[in-house]
Amino acid sequence: MSDLAPNSRAFRLALIQMGGVTSDKAHNLSHARHLIRKAAQPPDGKKPEMIVLPECFNSPYGHVHFPNYAESIKYKPGDEYNVQKSESESVKMLSEAAREAGVWLIGGSIPERGEDGNLYNTSTVYSPKGSLVAIHRKVHLFDIDIPGKITFKESTTLTGGTSLTHIDTGMIGLGICYDIRFPEMAMIAARKGCIAMIYPGAFNLTTGPLHWELLQRAR
């Protein structure tokens, strides 16, 4: 398969629901790679063209954990990325997994330490050849306080991204979790010719169900 995404047509997509994320990053990466291999070889033999991991798959989800699990990626749009020299062990694993499976891979998201010193919630995208071709930094951070139910503030440690991401000439629009709340991202993607939006997520059970159902249909 080439580095070019399929034309605007139907394609097979595999979504990985990854439970059992632990404090051991090496275990999380190994588990994710196993699930990618499994998704790429389904029992019915109908191999997907794209596989998607969930948000924050390589570490526990929480603002107290992000600084400890953050990795440096140093991706620059438009420049060819040298995976072999990458400082990110997650990027190296995902690149190898995409190349081994021969699929497009959206690597959920990982905590990223930017060159500016800020922390981001970042999704990475790989071609079937294992090339890192795009990243998306979560634009809308999840800050919520529902008395007696849930209090969580990503902005305690994370910085929001400032760019929209469209994969390979705009076929797929990419967001992360809470980005789905904001229709402008999907509207812009549609105007650029995207045929789908993908939002790797790790929603809680307090606010999550409405996002999964109503907002998915809206987007």
C-alpha positions in Angstrom: 0.0 0.0 0.0 1.1 3.5 -0.7 1.3 6.6 1.5 -1.8 7.9 -0.2 -5.1 7.4 1.5 -8.0 5.8 -0.3 -10.1 8.1 -2.5 -13.4 9.3 -1.1 -15.1 6.0 -0.9 -16.2 3.4 1.6 -13.4 1.9 3.6 -13.1 -0.6 6.5 -12.3 0.9 9.9 -11.3 -0.9 13.1 -11.7 0.8 16.4 -9.7 -0.6 19.4 -11.3 -0.4 22.8 -8.3 -0.8 25.1 -9.0 -1.7 28.8 -6.5 -2.5 31.4 -4.2 0.5 31.0 -1.6 0.4 33.8 1.1 2.5 35.3 3.6 0.4 33.3 4.1 2.2 30.0 6.0 -0.7 28.4 3.1 -3.0 29.2 0.6 -0.5 27.7 2.6 -0.2 24.5 3.0 -4.0 24.2 -0.7 -4.4 24.8 -1.6 -1.8 22.2 0.7 -3.5 19.7 -1.0 -6.9 20.3 -4.4 -5.3 19.8 -3.3 -3.7 16.5 -2.1 -7.0 15.2 -5.3 -8.6 16.2 -7.4 -5.9 14.6 -5.4 -6.2 11.4 -6.1 -9.9 11.1 -9.9 -10.3 11.9 -11.4 -13.8 11.9 -13.5 -13.0 8.8 -10.4 -12.1 6.8 -11.7 -8.7 6.0 -8.7 -6.6 6.8 -9.3 -2.9 7.8 -7.6 -0.1 5.9 -7.5 2.0 9.0 -7.1 1.2 12.7 -7.7 3.6 15.6 -6.5 3.4 19.2 -8.2 5.2 22.1 -7.2 8.5 23.8 -4.2 8.3 26.2 -3.5 4.7 25.5 0.0 4.6 26.9 -0.6 6.0 30.3 -3.2 6.3 33.1 -5.6 9.1 32.2 -5.3 12.1 34.6 -3.6 15.4 34.8 -1.3 14.2 37.6 0.0 11.5 35.2 0.5 13.6 32.0 3.9 15.2 33.1 5.4 11.8 34.0 4.4 10.0 30.8 4.9 12.8 28.3 7.2 12.1 25.3 9.0 14.4 22.9 7.9 14.0 19.3 9.2 17.1 17.5 7.0 16.7 14.4 7.0 19.5 12.0 4.2 19.6 9.3 5.6 19.4 5.8 9.0 17.9 6.9 9.8 14.2 6.5 9.9 12.7 10.0 12.8 10.4 10.9 11.1 7.7 13.1 14.3 5.9 13.8 15.8 9.0 15.5 12.6 9.9 17.4 12.8 10.3 21.1 9.3 8.9 21.5 9.1 5.2 22.2 5.3 5.3 21.5 5.9 6.8 18.0 8.5 4.1 17.3 6.1 1.3 18.3 3.2 2.8 16.4 5.2 3.3 13.3 6.4 -0.3 13.4 2.9 -1.6 14.0 1.5 0.3 11.1 4.2 -0.9 8.7 3.9 -4.5 10.0 0.1 -4.5 9.5 0.1 -2.5 6.3 -2.7 -0.2 7.5 -3.3 3.5 8.2 -3.0 3.9 12.0 -4.4 6.6 14.2 -2.4 6.2 17.4 -5.2 7.4 19.8 -3.3 10.0 21.8 -0.4 10.3 24.2 0.9 13.0 26.5 3.4 15.0 24.5 6.0 17.4 25.7 6.3 20.1 23.1 9.5 21.9 22.1 8.0 25.0 23.8 8.0 23.1 27.1 4.2 22.8 27.2 2.3 19.5 27.6 -0.2 18.5 24.9 -2.7 15.6 24.4 -1.5 14.5 21.0 -2.7 12.0 18.4 -0.2 10.7 15.8 -1.1 9.3 12.4 0.9 6.7 10.3 0.7 5.6 6.7 0.8 1.8 5.8 4.6 2.3 5.3 5.0 3.4 8.9 5.6 7.1 8.1 4.4 9.6 10.7 2.3 11.9 8.4 0.3 14.1 10.9 -0.3 14.9 14.5 -3.3 16.5 16.2 -3.0 18.3 19.5 -6.3 18.3 21.4 -7.7 21.8 20.9 -10.5 21.8 23.5 -9.4 20.7 27.0 -11.8 18.9 29.2 -12.4 21.0 32.3 -15.5 20.0 34.3 -16.9 20.4 37.8 -20.2 18.6 38.5 -20.8 18.8 42.3 -21.1 15.3 43.8 -20.2 13.6 40.6 -17.0 14.6 38.8 -14.3 17.2 38.9 -11.5 17.1 36.3 -9.4 19.8 34.7 -7.0 18.9 31.9 -5.9 22.5 31.8 -4.1 22.0 35.1 -1.2 20.5 33.2 -2.1 20.5 29.5 -2.1 23.2 26.9 -4.7 23.2 24.0 -3.6 22.8 20.4 -4.1 25.6 17.9 -4.5 23.7 14.6 -7.1 21.6 12.8 -6.0 18.3 11.3 -7.1 16.7 8.1 -5.4 13.5 7.0 -4.1 13.1 3.4 -5.7 15.9 1.3 -8.5 16.2 3.8 -10.2 12.8 3.5 -10.4 12.3 7.3 -10.8 15.1 9.9 -9.2 14.3 13.3 -10.1 15.5 16.8 -9.6 14.1 20.3 -12.4 13.3 22.7 -13.8 16.6 24.0 -13.2 18.2 20.6 -16.4 16.5 19.5 -18.4 19.1 21.6 -17.5 21.8 19.1 -19.2 21.6 15.7 -16.9 24.1 13.9 -14.1 21.5 13.6 -16.4 19.1 11.7 -18.0 21.9 9.6 -14.6 23.0 8.4 -13.5 19.4 7.7 -16.7 18.9 5.6 -16.0 22.0 3.6 -12.5 20.7 2.9 -14.0 17.5 1.5 -13.6 15.2 4.4 -15.9 12.2 4.5 -15.5 11.3 8.1 -14.4 12.7 11.5 -12.5 10.5 14.0 -12.3 11.4 17.7 -10.2 9.0 19.8 -11.7 9.3 23.2 -11.7 8.3 26.9 -15.0 9.7 28.2 -16.2 9.3 31.7 -19.6 7.7 32.5 -21.1 10.9 33.8 -21.0 13.0 30.6 -19.8 10.4 28.2 -23.1 8.7 27.1 -24.5 11.9 25.6 -21.4 12.4 23.5 -21.3 8.9 22.3 -24.9 9.0 21.1 -26.2 12.4 20.3 -23.0 14.3 19.3 -21.7 11.4 17.3 -24.9 11.5 15.1 -24.6 15.3 14.8 -21.1 15.3 13.7 
